[in-house]
Amino acid sequence: MTDASVTIFHNPACGTSRNTLAAIRAAGIEPTVVEYLKAGWTRPQLKALLKTLGLSARDILRVRGTPAEELKLTDPKTTEDQIIDAMVGHPILVERPIVVTPKGAVLARPMEKVLDIL
């Protein structure tokens, strides 16, 4: 596996994200680090990432410390497309960290999940 083939969607203010990045580096890999709060998301990017993860947008929706509830995203009637649109507009709504490698992708919560795909 080459370093360039590992990507972490990272929030440096998040302890779990920092610990996951440290674990990747401890494995001898220097990943591509995407600070998604700065870079943002596109709809096609999120849809592709969700497919790779095998998860729904609701599965990676971060509620704590975000406008998820005021945007009514926790309402069971809110659709997948509505959640994805909100994530594009508010990148903080995506739970972190997400790591993608040639072996798959994980939402690294807990961070030890990343070890399965390194």
C-alpha positions in Angstrom: 0.0 0.0 0.0 1.4 3.4 -0.9 1.0 6.4 1.4 -1.0 8.2 -1.3 -3.6 5.5 -1.3 -4.7 6.3 2.2 -6.9 9.3 2.8 -8.2 10.7 6.1 -11.1 13.2 6.3 -9.8 14.9 9.3 -10.8 17.6 11.8 -7.7 18.7 13.8 -9.9 20.0 16.6 -11.2 16.4 17.3 -9.3 14.2 19.6 -10.5 11.0 17.9 -9.5 12.4 14.5 -6.0 13.3 15.8 -5.6 9.9 17.4 -6.6 8.1 14.2 -4.2 10.2 12.2 -1.4 9.3 14.7 -2.3 5.6 14.4 -2.0 5.7 10.6 1.3 7.4 10.9 2.5 4.9 13.6 1.8 2.2 11.0 4.4 4.0 8.8 1.9 5.6 6.4 1.7 9.3 5.6 -1.9 9.7 4.4 -3.5 12.4 2.3 -5.1 14.6 5.0 -8.3 16.3 3.9 -9.4 18.9 6.4 -13.0 18.7 5.3 -14.2 21.7 7.3 -12.0 23.8 5.1 -12.3 21.9 1.8 -16.0 21.2 2.1 -17.9 18.4 0.4 -19.6 17.9 -2.9 -22.7 15.9 -3.4 -21.0 13.4 -5.7 -18.1 13.0 -3.3 -20.4 12.3 -0.3 -22.5 9.8 -2.3 -19.4 8.0 -3.5 -18.0 8.0 0.1 -21.2 6.6 1.5 -21.3 3.9 -1.1 -17.7 2.9 -0.2 -18.5 3.0 3.5 -21.7 1.0 3.0 -23.5 3.5 5.2 -26.3 6.0 4.9 -26.0 9.8 5.3 -27.9 9.4 8.6 -25.3 6.9 9.7 -22.5 9.5 9.4 -24.6 12.5 10.6 -22.9 14.3 13.5 -25.5 15.8 15.8 -23.5 17.0 18.8 -22.0 20.5 18.3 -23.8 20.9 14.9 -27.0 22.5 13.6 -28.4 19.0 12.8 -31.4 19.4 15.2 -32.3 22.9 14.2 -32.2 21.8 10.6 -34.5 19.0 11.5 -32.1 16.4 10.2 -32.8 14.1 13.2 -36.4 13.8 12.2 -37.1 10.3 10.8 -39.0 11.9 7.9 -35.9 13.7 6.7 -34.7 12.1 3.5 -31.2 10.9 2.6 -31.0 13.6 -0.1 -32.0 16.3 2.4 -29.2 15.1 4.8 -26.6 15.1 2.0 -27.7 18.5 0.9 -27.3 19.8 4.4 -23.8 18.2 4.7 -22.7 19.9 1.6 -23.9 23.2 3.1 -22.6 22.5 6.6 -19.5 20.2 6.5 -19.5 20.0 10.3 -22.5 17.7 10.0 -20.3 14.8 8.8 -19.0 12.6 11.6 -15.2 12.2 11.7 -12.7 10.8 11.0 -13.4 8.9 7.9 -10.5 6.9 6.5 -10.3 5.4 3.0 -7.6 2.8 2.0 -7.4 0.2 -0.8 -8.8 -2.3 1.8 -12.0 -0.3 2.4 -13.3 2.7 4.3 -14.4 3.3 7.9 -15.9 5.9 10.1 -13.1 5.5 12.7 -15.3 5.7 15.8 -13.8 4.2 17.8 -10.4 5.0 16.2 -9.3 1.4 16.5 -11.6 0.6 13.5 -8.9 2.1 11.3 -6.6 -0.8 12.1 -8.9 -3.2 10.2 -8.2 -1.4 6.9 -4.5 -0.5 7.1 
